[in-house]
Amino acid sequence: MSRLIVLDTETTGLETSEGHRIIEIGCVEMQNRRLTHNNFHHYLQPDRLIDAGAMEVHGITNEQLVEMPRFAEIADEFYHYIKGAELIIHNAPFDVGFLEHEYQLLGRDVKLSSICKVTDSLAMARKMYPGQRNNLDALCKRLGVNNSNRTLHGALLDSEILADVYLYMTGGQEALSLDAESSTNGGEQLKPVGVLGLDLPVVYASADELAAHELNLEKIDKACDNNTVWRELMSASVDN
């Protein structure tokens, strides 16, 4: 069973070398390209102030994080959640670098590529759409993915949007907001149409169509040494 985890983080700034830390981790899980609703989401206390520029991007304030857990408190839970999965990350080196840095601060040498397969959806997009903008908003517009709720960056919301984008990029047209039984028309279930009592027209094959059908059967017979199942069924129906 294919287990995918679409992951995003928000941080206090851009560089771990400047002491910046993760303040939000958001993950959504898919199995066989469908949401499981087994999400992983935490806001984190970074023990430092958030840069003003970063705050403008994600809108998370220092005050909101005062009573949030530290990474050390969720490190084991996160490790076991992602272990063995394929991680889908937009601009993976950034998020992977921050996550591995958090483990390093705990004295743990964790390399995500050794416990997961890491797929960079930004690198994929650049190959598919060279010379074009390939940030998440641009991809949503190009692929028709609804991102109207995305006024600010947020790890969990961005992961949910990226999951849809990834499915479209890899040929899957499933919309994650729909259940397997739902239609693509507002999520309402399709209802079977009853045919009892309907006056359905019967359209018979023309002489030319019958002749063409017989010609095809003769070709199949020849290729199968006159052992086609169709002939056997037709013979049995006549005998009965």
Secondary structure by P-SEA (a helix, b strand, c coil): cbbbbbbccccccccccccccccbbbbbbbcccccccccccccccccccccaaaaaaccccccccccccccccaaaaaaaaaccbbbbbcaaaaaaaaaaaaaaaaccccccccccccccaaaaaaaacccccccaaaaaaaacccccccccccaaaaaaaaaaaaaaaacccccccccccccccccbbbbbbbccccbbbbbbbcaaaaaaaaaaaaaaaaaaccccaaaaaaaaaaac
